[in-house]
């Protein structure tokens, strides 16, 4: 019997992850179905009450995958309580009567490439180290190029003249990315699409509103989990700065860790775990660059972010920077989020107008 491999959703990253798994295993790859309200309901039904909402999304993803015939499941791991979730998830799923193999790629908060090779060698005995290395480099570049294009999109999507043009071009780019196994061809495609994105017609004022998004990594990167926050901001003609992406988590964060700790020592002397310290650093970054406001998002009960919030508030006070906090759980209502977001947009717009009038009077 042929295996079917699946894994949870996380934004558009299912594209490079699917490609990687197909290159390494030669098995059928079926990502979890797109996240819906049903996904969250399934996860909430079977998850412990005290776990955060990313666990519930992932559990719901796994259940839907198993119902669709998956026989092998992959998860990441590492960071905060997420490092323990693989074992808890596997126990729950097996208690529900599912039969599958479960692989956790990140152990002891870091990805060990030697261990990863052995996992894929177990699934595909024909896998060579050369092919493994090529596939990893290809996938890391795929992810990096995606993230670089996403930065361009966040800066400009709210100002596009032809609505939906950025999204259509992104879909086309991702489709072409997946059609090649060549690193050289992938790089050429990235450069081609980078030029295309920059040529998209837009009506963007030089003094547009700028908002930074910080917070817990899953709710930051998964649009369904943050109620399509970036799309809502784009509707309000706002330039968006979001720091957390897979490129940052996989290799940029380890390189920046010491620098961040040194820069935030005025506010924080200790490492807070997960992205807590990172978000203090980012708040300072946005404050120094005179952003109009910050949106901090997290799952309800996220300990690292709860610890960081009072410090972030102090930084915002020192930089005179407005901030709003969103905490998501399975009971969060879209209407409440959108109402608060609209009020925040009105606040920073009025604040910008008052500051400009004050400068004019002076």
ChimeraX attribute file (.defattr): number of C-alpha atoms within 10 A of each C-alpha:
attribute: neighborCount
match mode: 1-to-1
recipient: residues
	/A:1	3
	/A:2	7
	/A:3	17
	/A:4	19
	/A:5	26
	/A:6	29
	/A:7	24
	/A:8	25
	/A:9	21
	/A:10	22
	/A:11	18
	/A:12	16
	/A:13	18
	/A:14	17
	/A:15	20
	/A:16	20
	/A:17	20
	/A:18	19
	/A:19	20
	/A:20	23
	/A:21	20
	/A:22	16
	/A:23	18
	/A:24	22
	/A:25	20
	/A:26	14
	/A:27	16
	/A:28	15
	/A:29	20
	/A:30	18
	/A:31	22
	/A:32	25
	/A:33	17
	/A:34	13
	/A:35	21
	/A:36	13
	/A:37	11
	/A:38	13
	/A:39	21
	/A:40	22
	/A:41	15
	/A:42	19
	/A:43	23
	/A:44	21
	/A:45	12
	/A:46	16
	/A:47	20
	/A:48	13
	/A:49	10
	/A:50	8
	/A:51	18
	/A:52	22
	/A:53	25
	/A:54	23
	/A:55	22
	/A:56	25
	/A:57	28
	/A:58	25
	/A:59	28
	/A:60	28
	/A:61	27
	/A:62	29
	/A:63	20
	/A:64	23
	/A:65	23
	/A:66	21
	/A:67	11
	/A:68	14
	/A:69	14
	/A:70	25
	/A:71	18
	/A:72	20
	/A:73	21
	/A:74	17
	/A:75	17
	/A:76	19
	/A:77	21
	/A:78	19
	/A:79	18
	/A:80	16
	/A:81	16
	/A:82	16
	/A:83	16
	/A:84	13
	/A:85	20
	/A:86	22
	/A:87	12
	/A:88	13
	/A:89	20
	/A:90	19
	/A:91	11
	/A:92	16
	/A:93	17
	/A:94	11
	/A:95	10
	/A:96	11
	/A:97	8
	/A:98	15
	/A:99	13
	/A:100	18
	/A:101	13
	/A:102	16
	/A:103	17
	/A:104	18
	/A:105	20
	/A:106	18
	/A:107	15
	/A:108	10
	/A:109	15
	/A:110	14
	/A:111	16
	/A:112	12
	/A:113	14
	/A:114	9
	/A:115	13
	/A:116	16
	/A:117	17
	/A:118	14
	/A:119	14
	/A:120	18
	/A:121	17
	/A:122	12
	/A:123	15
	/A:124	14
	/A:125	10
	/A:126	13
	/A:127	18
	/A:128	14
	/A:129	13
	/A:130	8
	/A:131	13
	/A:132	20
	/A:133	14
	/A:134	16
	/A:135	21
	/A:136	15
	/A:137	14
	/A:138	22
	/A:139	23
	/A:140	18
	/A:141	18
	/A:142	25
	/A:143	20
	/A:144	17
	/A:145	20
	/A:146	23
	/A:147	19
	/A:148	14
	/A:149	18
	/A:150	17
	/A:151	14
	/A:152	16
	/A:153	20
	/A:154	20
	/A:155	18
	/A:156	23
	/A:157	29
	/A:158	25
	/A:159	22
	/A:160	18
	/A:161	13
	/A:162	11
	/A:163	12
	/A:164	12
	/A:165	14
	/A:166	22
	/A:167	12
	/A:168	10
	/A:169	15
	/A:170	18
	/A:171	12
	/A:172	11
	/A:173	18
	/A:174	17
	/A:175	12
	/A:176	14
	/A:177	23
	/A:178	15
	/A:179	11
	/A:180	14
	/A:181	16
	/A:182	13
	/A:183	17
	/A:184	11
	/A:185	13
	/A:186	21
	/A:187	15
	/A:188	12
	/A:189	17
	/A:190	23
	/A:191	12
	/A:192	12
	/A:193	17
	/A:194	16
	/A:195	10
	/A:196	12
	/A:197	18
	/A:198	14
	/A:199	9
	/A:200	16
	/A:201	14
	/A:202	15
	/A:203	11
	/A:204	17
	/A:205	9
	/A:206	6
	/A:207	7
	/A:208	14
	/A:209	18
	/A:210	20
	/A:211	23
	/A:212	21
	/A:213	22
	/A:214	25
	/A:215	31
	/A:216	21
	/A:217	20
	/A:218	21
	/A:219	23
	/A:220	26
	/A:221	20
	/A:222	19
	/A:223	17
	/A:224	18
	/A:225	25
	/A:226	20
	/A:227	17
	/A:228	13
	/A:229	20
	/A:230	20
	/A:231	15
	/A:232	15
	/A:233	20
	/A:234	19
	/A:235	11
	/A:236	13
	/A:237	20
	/A:238	24
	/A:239	22
	/A:240	25
	/A:241	19
	/A:242	19
	/A:243	20
	/A:244	21
	/A:245	21
	/A:246	19
	/A:247	19
	/A:248	15
	/A:249	14
	/A:250	13
	/A:251	11
	/A:252	12
	/A:253	17
	/A:254	12
	/A:255	10
	/A:256	12
	/A:257	13
	/A:258	10
	/A:259	12
	/A:260	18
	/A:261	19
	/A:262	12
	/A:263	14
	/A:264	19
	/A:265	11
	/A:266	9
	/A:267	15
	/A:268	17
	/A:269	11
	/A:270	10
	/A:271	14
	/A:272	16
	/A:273	16
	/A:274	21
	/A:275	22
	/A:276	23
	/A:277	25
	/A:278	24
	/A:279	24
	/A:280	28
	/A:281	23
	/A:282	21
	/A:283	28
	/A:284	19
	/A:285	14
	/A:286	21
	/A:287	22
	/A:288	11
	/A:289	11
	/A:290	14
	/A:291	20
	/A:292	23
	/A:293	24
	/A:294	25
	/A:295	18
	/A:296	20
	/A:297	23
	/A:298	27
	/A:299	25
	/A:300	19
	/A:301	15
	/A:302	20
	/A:303	17
	/A:304	20
	/A:305	25
	/A:306	14
	/A:307	14
	/A:308	20
	/A:309	17
	/A:310	12
	/A:311	18
	/A:312	24
	/A:313	17
	/A:314	15
	/A:315	20
	/A:316	20
	/A:317	13
	/A:318	11
	/A:319	16
	/A:320	13
	/A:321	21
	/A:322	19
	/A:323	20
	/A:324	13
	/A:325	15
	/A:326	16
	/A:327	16
	/A:328	22
	/A:329	18
	/A:330	17
	/A:331	6
	/A:332	13
	/A:333	11
	/A:334	11
	/A:335	9
	/A:336	10
	/A:337	16
	/A:338	14
	/A:339	11
	/A:340	14
	/A:341	19
	/A:342	14
	/A:343	11
	/A:344	18
	/A:345	19
	/A:346	12
	/A:347	15
	/A:348	21
	/A:349	16
	/A:350	12
	/A:351	14
	/A:352	16
	/A:353	11
	/A:354	12
	/A:355	12
	/A:356	12
	/A:357	11
	/A:358	10
	/A:359	8
	/A:360	8
	/A:361	7
	/A:362	6
